[in-house]
Amino acid sequence: MSDDHKSPPLEDLKGKLKEGWGEFADNESLAEEGEIQQLAAKLEKQQGLEPEEAMRRAREQVLNR
């Protein structure tokens, strides 16, 4: 694993923490960022996408709802 490739389960956990902290702190932007990070980790794992592509698709999906 290269240094710039992060583990999807680790990214999912980080996303959950960000989302939870954002909700706790009433910071919608941080909560949204965490949600995007979680979705990107799922896309990367389930669809075998590269991290950058998974993040792009996740951001697009979350921001366009």
Phi and psi in radians as a Rosetta constraint file:
Dihedral C 1 N 2 CA 2 C 2 CIRCULARHARMONIC -1.327 0.35
Dihedral N 2 CA 2 C 2 N 3 CIRCULARHARMONIC 2.883 0.35
Dihedral C 2 N 3 CA 3 C 3 CIRCULARHARMONIC -1.136 0.35
Dihedral N 3 CA 3 C 3 N 4 CIRCULARHARMONIC -0.518 0.35
Dihedral C 3 N 4 CA 4 C 4 CIRCULARHARMONIC -1.565 0.35
Dihedral N 4 CA 4 C 4 N 5 CIRCULARHARMONIC -0.051 0.35
Dihedral C 4 N 5 CA 5 C 5 CIRCULARHARMONIC -1.738 0.35
Dihedral N 5 CA 5 C 5 N 6 CIRCULARHARMONIC 2.107 0.35
Dihedral C 5 N 6 CA 6 C 6 CIRCULARHARMONIC -1.813 0.35
Dihedral N 6 CA 6 C 6 N 7 CIRCULARHARMONIC 2.648 0.35
Dihedral C 6 N 7 CA 7 C 7 CIRCULARHARMONIC -1.220 0.35
Dihedral N 7 CA 7 C 7 N 8 CIRCULARHARMONIC 2.240 0.35
Dihedral C 7 N 8 CA 8 C 8 CIRCULARHARMONIC -0.947 0.35
Dihedral N 8 CA 8 C 8 N 9 CIRCULARHARMONIC -0.737 0.35
Dihedral C 8 N 9 CA 9 C 9 CIRCULARHARMONIC -1.100 0.35
Dihedral N 9 CA 9 C 9 N 10 CIRCULARHARMONIC -0.628 0.35
Dihedral C 9 N 10 CA 10 C 10 CIRCULARHARMONIC -1.184 0.35
Dihedral N 10 CA 10 C 10 N 11 CIRCULARHARMONIC -0.735 0.35
Dihedral C 10 N 11 CA 11 C 11 CIRCULARHARMONIC -1.137 0.35
Dihedral N 11 CA 11 C 11 N 12 CIRCULARHARMONIC -0.642 0.35
Dihedral C 11 N 12 CA 12 C 12 CIRCULARHARMONIC -1.099 0.35
Dihedral N 12 CA 12 C 12 N 13 CIRCULARHARMONIC -0.792 0.35
Dihedral C 12 N 13 CA 13 C 13 CIRCULARHARMONIC -1.088 0.35
Dihedral N 13 CA 13 C 13 N 14 CIRCULARHARMONIC -0.784 0.35
Dihedral C 13 N 14 CA 14 C 14 CIRCULARHARMONIC -1.063 0.35
Dihedral N 14 CA 14 C 14 N 15 CIRCULARHARMONIC -0.681 0.35
Dihedral C 14 N 15 CA 15 C 15 CIRCULARHARMONIC -1.125 0.35
Dihedral N 15 CA 15 C 15 N 16 CIRCULARHARMONIC -0.712 0.35
Dihedral C 15 N 16 CA 16 C 16 CIRCULARHARMONIC -1.103 0.35
Dihedral N 16 CA 16 C 16 N 17 CIRCULARHARMONIC -0.737 0.35
Dihedral C 16 N 17 CA 17 C 17 CIRCULARHARMONIC -1.120 0.35
Dihedral N 17 CA 17 C 17 N 18 CIRCULARHARMONIC -0.766 0.35
Dihedral C 17 N 18 CA 18 C 18 CIRCULARHARMONIC -1.078 0.35
Dihedral N 18 CA 18 C 18 N 19 CIRCULARHARMONIC -0.796 0.35
Dihedral C 18 N 19 CA 19 C 19 CIRCULARHARMONIC -1.096 0.35
Dihedral N 19 CA 19 C 19 N 20 CIRCULARHARMONIC -0.798 0.35
Dihedral C 19 N 20 CA 20 C 20 CIRCULARHARMONIC -1.093 0.35
Dihedral N 20 CA 20 C 20 N 21 CIRCULARHARMONIC -0.764 0.35
Dihedral C 20 N 21 CA 21 C 21 CIRCULARHARMONIC -1.156 0.35
Dihedral N 21 CA 21 C 21 N 22 CIRCULARHARMONIC -0.674 0.35
Dihedral C 21 N 22 CA 22 C 22 CIRCULARHARMONIC -1.089 0.35
Dihedral N 22 CA 22 C 22 N 23 CIRCULARHARMONIC -0.711 0.35
Dihedral C 22 N 23 CA 23 C 23 CIRCULARHARMONIC -1.179 0.35
Dihedral N 23 CA 23 C 23 N 24 CIRCULARHARMONIC -0.748 0.35
Dihedral C 23 N 24 CA 24 C 24 CIRCULARHARMONIC -1.076 0.35
Dihedral N 24 CA 24 C 24 N 25 CIRCULARHARMONIC -0.758 0.35
Dihedral C 24 N 25 CA 25 C 25 CIRCULARHARMONIC -1.511 0.35
Dihedral N 25 CA 25 C 25 N 26 CIRCULARHARMONIC 0.067 0.35
Dihedral C 25 N 26 CA 26 C 26 CIRCULARHARMONIC 0.976 0.35
Dihedral N 26 CA 26 C 26 N 27 CIRCULARHARMONIC 0.766 0.35
Dihedral C 26 N 27 CA 27 C 27 CIRCULARHARMONIC -1.992 0.35
Dihedral N 27 CA 27 C 27 N 28 CIRCULARHARMONIC 1.613 0.35
Dihedral C 27 N 28 CA 28 C 28 CIRCULARHARMONIC -1.035 0.35
Dihedral N 28 CA 28 C 28 N 29 CIRCULARHARMONIC -0.661 0.35
Dihedral C 28 N 29 CA 29 C 29 CIRCULARHARMONIC -1.101 0.35
Dihedral N 29 CA 29 C 29 N 30 CIRCULARHARMONIC -0.772 0.35
Dihedral C 29 N 30 CA 30 C 30 CIRCULARHARMONIC -1.182 0.35
Dihedral N 30 CA 30 C 30 N 31 CIRCULARHARMONIC -0.706 0.35
Dihedral C 30 N 31 CA 31 C 31 CIRCULARHARMONIC -1.087 0.35
Dihedral N 31 CA 31 C 31 N 32 CIRCULARHARMONIC -0.742 0.35
Dihedral C 31 N 32 CA 32 C 32 CIRCULARHARMONIC -1.136 0.35
Dihedral N 32 CA 32 C 32 N 33 CIRCULARHARMONIC -0.720 0.35
Dihedral C 32 N 33 CA 33 C 33 CIRCULARHARMONIC -1.054 0.35
Dihedral N 33 CA 33 C 33 N 34 CIRCULARHARMONIC -0.707 0.35
Dihedral C 33 N 34 CA 34 C 34 CIRCULARHARMONIC -1.145 0.35
Dihedral N 34 CA 34 C 34 N 35 CIRCULARHARMONIC -0.696 0.35
Dihedral C 34 N 35 CA 35 C 35 CIRCULARHARMONIC -1.112 0.35
Dihedral N 35 CA 35 C 35 N 36 CIRCULARHARMONIC -0.722 0.35
Dihedral C 35 N 36 CA 36 C 36 CIRCULARHARMONIC -1.103 0.35
Dihedral N 36 CA 36 C 36 N 37 CIRCULARHARMONIC -0.758 0.35
Dihedral C 36 N 37 CA 37 C 37 CIRCULARHARMONIC -1.099 0.35
Dihedral N 37 CA 37 C 37 N 38 CIRCULARHARMONIC -0.708 0.35
Dihedral C 37 N 38 CA 38 C 38 CIRCULARHARMONIC -1.130 0.35
Dihedral N 38 CA 38 C 38 N 39 CIRCULARHARMONIC -0.801 0.35
Dihedral C 38 N 39 CA 39 C 39 CIRCULARHARMONIC -1.116 0.35
Dihedral N 39 CA 39 C 39 N 40 CIRCULARHARMONIC -0.706 0.35
Dihedral C 39 N 40 CA 40 C 40 CIRCULARHARMONIC -1.074 0.35
Dihedral N 40 CA 40 C 40 N 41 CIRCULARHARMONIC -0.716 0.35
Dihedral C 40 N 41 CA 41 C 41 CIRCULARHARMONIC -1.100 0.35
Dihedral N 41 CA 41 C 41 N 42 CIRCULARHARMONIC -0.707 0.35
Dihedral C 41 N 42 CA 42 C 42 CIRCULARHARMONIC -1.163 0.35
Dihedral N 42 CA 42 C 42 N 43 CIRCULARHARMONIC -0.765 0.35
Dihedral C 42 N 43 CA 43 C 43 CIRCULARHARMONIC -1.095 0.35
Dihedral N 43 CA 43 C 43 N 44 CIRCULARHARMONIC -0.729 0.35
Dihedral C 43 N 44 CA 44 C 44 CIRCULARHARMONIC -1.083 0.35
Dihedral N 44 CA 44 C 44 N 45 CIRCULARHARMONIC -0.777 0.35
Dihedral C 44 N 45 CA 45 C 45 CIRCULARHARMONIC -1.272 0.35
Dihedral N 45 CA 45 C 45 N 46 CIRCULARHARMONIC -0.836 0.35
Dihedral C 45 N 46 CA 46 C 46 CIRCULARHARMONIC -1.341 0.35
Dihedral N 46 CA 46 C 46 N 47 CIRCULARHARMONIC -0.632 0.35
Dihedral C 46 N 47 CA 47 C 47 CIRCULARHARMONIC -1.845 0.35
Dihedral N 47 CA 47 C 47 N 48 CIRCULARHARMONIC -0.055 0.35
Dihedral C 47 N 48 CA 48 C 48 CIRCULARHARMONIC 1.198 0.35
Dihedral N 48 CA 48 C 48 N 49 CIRCULARHARMONIC 0.488 0.35
Dihedral C 48 N 49 CA 49 C 49 CIRCULARHARMONIC -1.362 0.35
Dihedral N 49 CA 49 C 49 N 50 CIRCULARHARMONIC 2.711 0.35
Dihedral C 49 N 50 CA 50 C 50 CIRCULARHARMONIC -1.183 0.35
Dihedral N 50 CA 50 C 50 N 51 CIRCULARHARMONIC 2.627 0.35
Dihedral C 50 N 51 CA 51 C 51 CIRCULARHARMONIC -0.946 0.35
Dihedral N 51 CA 51 C 51 N 52 CIRCULARHARMONIC -0.713 0.35
Dihedral C 51 N 52 CA 52 C 52 CIRCULARHARMONIC -1.148 0.35
Dihedral N 52 CA 52 C 52 N 53 CIRCULARHARMONIC -0.742 0.35
Dihedral C 52 N 53 CA 53 C 53 CIRCULARHARMONIC -1.199 0.35
Dihedral N 53 CA 53 C 53 N 54 CIRCULARHARMONIC -0.707 0.35
Dihedral C 53 N 54 CA 54 C 54 CIRCULARHARMONIC -1.080 0.35
Dihedral N 54 CA 54 C 54 N 55 CIRCULARHARMONIC -0.731 0.35
Dihedral C 54 N 55 CA 55 C 55 CIRCULARHARMONIC -1.161 0.35
Dihedral N 55 CA 55 C 55 N 56 CIRCULARHARMONIC -0.714 0.35
Dihedral C 55 N 56 CA 56 C 56 CIRCULARHARMONIC -1.078 0.35
Dihedral N 56 CA 56 C 56 N 57 CIRCULARHARMONIC -0.816 0.35
Dihedral C 56 N 57 CA 57 C 57 CIRCULARHARMONIC -1.154 0.35
Dihedral N 57 CA 57 C 57 N 58 CIRCULARHARMONIC -0.710 0.35
Dihedral C 57 N 58 CA 58 C 58 CIRCULARHARMONIC -1.118 0.35
Dihedral N 58 CA 58 C 58 N 59 CIRCULARHARMONIC -0.796 0.35
Dihedral C 58 N 59 CA 59 C 59 CIRCULARHARMONIC -1.058 0.35
Dihedral N 59 CA 59 C 59 N 60 CIRCULARHARMONIC -0.773 0.35
Dihedral C 59 N 60 CA 60 C 60 CIRCULARHARMONIC -1.071 0.35
Dihedral N 60 CA 60 C 60 N 61 CIRCULARHARMONIC -0.764 0.35
Dihedral C 60 N 61 CA 61 C 61 CIRCULARHARMONIC -1.180 0.35
Dihedral N 61 CA 61 C 61 N 62 CIRCULARHARMONIC -0.775 0.35
Dihedral C 61 N 62 CA 62 C 62 CIRCULARHARMONIC -1.229 0.35
Dihedral N 62 CA 62 C 62 N 63 CIRCULARHARMONIC -0.728 0.35
Dihedral C 62 N 63 CA 63 C 63 CIRCULARHARMONIC -1.338 0.35
Dihedral N 63 CA 63 C 63 N 64 CIRCULARHARMONIC -0.318 0.35
Dihedral C 63 N 64 CA 64 C 64 CIRCULARHARMONIC -1.792 0.35
Dihedral N 64 CA 64 C 64 N 65 CIRCULARHARMONIC 0.440 0.35
